[in-house]
Amino acid sequence: MMQAKRTVSDKFVRERHLVGLLMQRLDIEVTEYLDPNAPPCQETGVELAAQLCPPGAQIEKIASAFGLDPADGDAIRATARESLTNLATLIESDLGPRGLQIFLQRIGGAFVSAAVSAGHVCSNAISEAQRLTSRLLNDDRDEDRGGPAGFDDRAQRKREYAAERAVQAHATLVAAEGAVAAYAHMVGEAWKPYVADNGNAQSLTRGAAAAQMAAFS
């Protein structure tokens, strides 16, 4: 009986370690995106994507622990950079410098947005896997009762889902890094998220309206 309890306990320790592998890569708490009272993150763009998505070293551990094929980050990043650079070179003369900059900025934005979204999904999946596994571990401490029927299977599925989302998030992150690298190579400056500046346009519109109305005076 004691051997059986020790075997079950060892199993849950291993499961907790697997969840720990998923949690270690987060530089910020995943609950930040679940708690409505948490302060908003100030970083945007590539920095936020890098915070949310697992890095290559962590993906190797996760893939090994869950029997997954890790994303080839170097190949994805290089392919994204090369493909977009080749495309930009091909259409550069047609778009002109400013047109090419806008084109690549928007493409980079799409890649980064996809990485941020994938990172949020990954973070939420990790948080849910941790919650269910922690509950399962706490239930197992009560020697007089077993855990809920099927709960272990559900927690396992959540851990596997979180691991798969982690691999996907990493793949989108390195693709985004390749896209912004192509932008920097072709434009000569670092990619930044587009922020609309409507202040000057509104001022010009109001000024023009005032000038036109003055003509009626």
N, C-alpha and C positions, 0 to 999 in steps of 0.2 A: 504493500500500500504506500509506504513511504517512498519507494522507488518510483511508483507511478506519479505521485505528487511532484517529486523532484524532476521527472521527465517533462511534465506539463509546465512546471515553473521554468525550466531551462528553455522550453519552446517559446514562452512569452518573453523571456529575456532576449532571445534572438530576434523576435518580432519587434521588440522595442528598439533594438539596435538598427534594424532596417529602417524604421521610421526615423531614427536619429540621423541616418545617412541622408534622408530627404531634408530634414530640418536644418542640418548643419550649414547648407549652402546659402541660407537666407541671411543677408546682412541686416534685414529689418524684420520685425515680427509680422507674420502673415495675418495676424488678427487685426492689423492696422486697416486691412481692406474689408474686414467683416464688422468691425466695431464702428457704429455711426458717430460715436463721441470721440474717436481718435483724431488727432490733428492731421490735416492733409499733408501728403508728401510734397516737398517743395521742388524736387527734381523732376525733370521731364525728359522726354526723348530717349536717347541712347543710354543715358545714365540710369534712368528708371528701369529700362529694359534689362540692363546688366544687373540691377539689384534683384529683379524679380525672377530672372531666368538662371538656371544652374550653370556654372562654368564647366569647362571641359573635364577638369580633374574630378569634380563631383559626379558628373555623368558617368564616368568610367566606373566609379564605385556603385552607383545606383544600377547601372546596366548589369554589372557582375552579380550584385545581390539578388536581382529579380530575373536574371536570365534573359536580358534584352540585348539587342544589337545597339551599341552606342552610335550616336550620330557622328559622322566624320566631319568635325567642325572645321578643320583646316581646308578640306576639299570644298565644303559648302561656301565658306567665306571667300576662297580664291575664285570659285566659279562665279559667284554673284558679282564680285569686283570686276573680273575679266569680261563677263558678258555685258554688263552695263557700260563698261569703258569702251568696248568694241562698238556697241550701239551708239553711244554718244559721239564717238569719233566719226561714225558713218553719217550722222545727221547734223553734225556741228555746223557745217557750212550752210545748211538749210535753215537752221534755227537762229543762228547768230549767237554771240556770247551771252546776252541777257536771256534770250529764249532758251538756250541750253541750260543755263543756271536754274531757271524756273522749272524746266522739265525734270532735271535731275533732283531738284529739291523735293518735288512732289513724289517722285518715285522713291526717294529715300524716306520720305514721310510715310508712305504706304508700308514699306518694309518695317520701319521702326514701330508703327502703330500695330502691325501684326505681332511683333515680338512682345510689345507691352501687353497686348490682349492675351497672348499665350502665357505670358508670365503670371498674369492675374489668375487665369484658370489653374495653372500649376500651383500657385500659392494656396488657393482655396482648396484644391484637391489634397495637398499636403496637410493643411489644417484639419480637414475632415478625417483623413486617415489617422492623424494623431489623436483626434478626439475619440474615435471609435476604439482604437487600440488601447488608449489609456483607460477607457471604460471597461474594456475586456480584462485588462490587467488588474484593475481594482476589484472586479467581480470575482476573479480567481483567488484573491486573497482570502475570501470567505470560504473556509474549508468545509462549511456545513451545507453549501449549496453550489451547484454548477452554474455556469454562465447561461444566458438565454439561448434557447435552441436556435441554431443557425447563425448566431451572432458572430462567431469566429469566422465563418465563411464570408459574411458581409464585410467584416473588417479587413479580411484578406483581399477581397475584391477592391476595396477602397485603396489599399496600399498599392496594389498592382496598377490601378487606374492612375494614382498619383505618380508612380514611376514612369508610366507611359507618357503622361502629360509633361513630366520633367524632360524627357528626351525630346519631345516635340518643341518645348519651349526653347531648349538649347539650340535646336536646329534653326528656329526662326531668329534667335538672337544673332548667331554667327552670319546668317544671311543678311540681316540688317547691318551688321558691321561691314560686310563686303559692299553693300550698297552705299553707305556713307563714305567708305574709302574711295569708291569710284567717283563720288561727288567731289571729294577733296582733291583727287588726282586731276580731274578735268577742270574744275573751277578755280582751284588754287587756294581754297580756304575751307575751314572745317564746316561740316553740315550742322545746321541749327534748325530746330522746329520753326515752322512758319507761324508768325504772329501778325495778324492783320492790324494795320495802323489806320484806323478810321478817323483819327482826330484831325489830321491835316485835310483830308477830303471833306469832312464836315465843315471845317472852317472855310475852305474855298467855296463850298456850296452856299453857305450863309453869306459870305462876302459878295458872291455874284448875285444872289437874290436881293441883297440890300442895294447894290448898284443899280439893278434893273428897276427896283421900286422907286429909287431916287429919280429916275427918268420921268416918272409920272408927277413929280412934285412941281 
